[in-house]
């Protein structure tokens, strides 16, 4: 991947920030990915830079900081930026539900393990490659372009499809086979009326695919093994 990736690390502990930056640099060298890394010691400082230039692709964000918290910052970011990949870093597990509201890619528990951060960064790069891929729909007489990376799942309803994204719902007069032509291999048809984005899968049961916001999507029983294989293939390093 030749594209330069802009990564921000936001943590009010200088030692932690330097530690994360060192792992990120090692990952970039091994992955042969060009990166630019900037460090911020508060949510306010990052917000000031991001407000002037939304150049950042990945944000490694500590949840608990003096001043504005990481979750509060993420909620502000999501009001105008749905593309920035947010990875939370925390010493506590009781903040995970907050991440669903801001579509956080992952939570990393302190102390951060190098191999786990490598895996999450690999996943982030996959998400970034999806950003420019879109589906174009006619919604209420208007042409709407929806990035594939924002689509959680698609549902067929009568002669329409309902596309549910991280923040909106769209309804267009077409069928699943038509919209499938615009999708890539990050999508899996798990039932006759449902297609899910593998990027948002949290777990798979015998009867449901559970997404990261705990939405349960029906899974045909005869597709249980295929769904598991699709996830394994999509996340080969996890």
N, C-alpha and C positions, 0 to 999 in steps of 0.2 A: 504494500500500500504506500504510494508515493505522497499522498496528501498529508500536509502538515496538520497535526492535531494540537489544538490549544487546550491545555489542561490547567485547571486552577485547583490549588489546595488551600482550604480555609480552615484554620484551627488556631485557637489563641494560645496554644502551647508550642513554643518555638522548637523544642526538641522533637515533638511529635511531627511537626510540619517537615522538618529536615529529614526525619526517618521515612516518611511517606514519599517525599520527593526522591530520595535515594532509590527506593523500590521502583518507583515509576520510571526513573532513568534506566535502571537495569532492565526492566520489562521492554522499554523502547529499543534498547540496544539489541536484546535477544530477538525481538520481533522485527527488527529492521524497519521501524516506524519512526518518522521524523516528528518530533514534538517540540512544543514551546511550553514551558512550565512556569507559572507565576504563583507566588505564595502570598497569602493574606492572613493577618492576625485577628480579623474580626469580620462579622457579617457586614457591618457598615462599610468597611473598606472595600470588600469585594463588590458590594452593591453599587458603590460609587463608580468603580471601574466598569462594571457590567452595564450600567445605565448609559455610559458614554459610548461603549462599543460592545455589542453582543457577539464578540468573536469567539467566545469560549465554547468548546465542544463537550468537555467533561469537567464536572465539578466534584471533587472529593471534599465533602462537607462534614465537619464535626457538628454534632447535634447540640451539645451543651457547651456554650461559650458565654463569657461575660458580655453583657449588652444583649443584642438581638440573638435569639437562638437560631440554630440551623434550620429547624422546621419552619419558623416564622419567615426566614429568608427565602426558603424554597417556595412557600406559598405566594410570596410576592413575585418571585421569578415566573411562576407558572401562569400568572395573570397575562403575561405578554410573550412568554417564551416556552413553547412546548417541546422544543428540539434539544435543549441542553440536557445532557445525560447527567443525572444527579446520583451520586453514590454516597450514602450516609456512613459516617464513622461514629461509633458510640461505645461507651463503656457499659451501657445498660440495655437490656432487651425489651424494656417496657415502652419503647417509643415506636415500635415497628408499625403499629396500626396507623400512625401519623403519615407514614410513607405512602399509603395507598392514595391519599388525597392529592399528593404531588407527583405521583408516578415515579417514585424513586426506583432506580434500576436494582439496587441491592443495599443490604446493610452489612457493614464489616464491623466486627466486634474488636475492641482493643484488648490486648495488643494485636495489631494487624499482622496476619501471617503473610509472608511473601507469596507463597504459592496461591493462596486464596485471592490476593489482590491481582496477581497475574491473570487468573481465570476471569475475574470480574472485568478487568480492563479488556480482555479478549472479547467478552460479551458486549461491552460498550462499543467497541469498534464495529462489531456486527450490526448493532443498532444504527450507528452513524452511516453505514453504507446503505441503509434503507431509506434515509431521510429524503433523498432526491427522487425516490420511486413513489409514484402516486397513482391513484385511481381517479378518473374524471367521471362525474355523475351529473345527471340532470335532476335537480331538486326544486320542485315548485317553479319550473320554468327558468331556473337559473343554472348555469354551469358551475359546479363546485369541484375543486381539486383537493383531494384528501391524501396526505402522505400515508403510505402504507405503515410506517412506523408508529402512527397514532391510532391505528385501528385495533381495538381489542378483539371484537368478534363481529360476525355478520350473520344475520338471521333472515330467512325467507318467510314472508307473511303474505299469503295469497299470491297476487301478481306483483308484489313489491319485495325489495330487499331493505332491511334496516341495518345501517352501519353504525355501530356504537364505538366511538373513539374515546380517548382518555378524558374528553371534556364535553363532547356533543353527541347528538343522535341525528342521523340523516336517513330519509326515506326516499327511495327512488323506484320508479316503475321499471323493473327488470327482473330477471331470475338469477339464481346462483351460478348457473353455467355461464351466463354472460359476464358477470363480474369476475369469475375465476380467471378469465383471460388476462385480466390486469394484475393478478396476484402473482407472488413468487413462492419459492419453496419454504418460506417462513410461515405459510398458512396451511392448515390441515382441516379437511372436512370431516368432522367427528360424528355427524348425524345428517340425515337427509336435508334438514332445514338449517344446519349450523356449520359455520366455518370459523375456526379460532386462529388467532395469531400466536404462534408458539413463543414469541418473545414475552407474552404475558402469562404463560402457564405457571401456576404455583404447584399444583399436584394433580395426579390422575387417579381416579378411583374406578371401580368396575362400571359405574353408571354415570359419572360426571367427569368433566375436565374443570378443575377449579382454577380460576384466574387469580392474579395477584391482589385484586380488590375483593376476593372471596365470592365473586359471581360464579354460580354453578351452571355449566353448559352441558346439556344432555350428551351422553356418549353412547353410541350404539355398542351393544355388548360384543358383537363380532369385530369391532374395531379397537378393542382395548389394547391388544398387542401391537397393532399398527400405530396407535397413538404413542405408546411408550417408545417404539423404535423411532418415530418421527422426532420426538423430543431428544432422544439420545444422539441422533444424527445431527440435530440442530445445535446441540451443546456437547460437542465431542470431548471437551476437556473437563466436563463437570462430572 
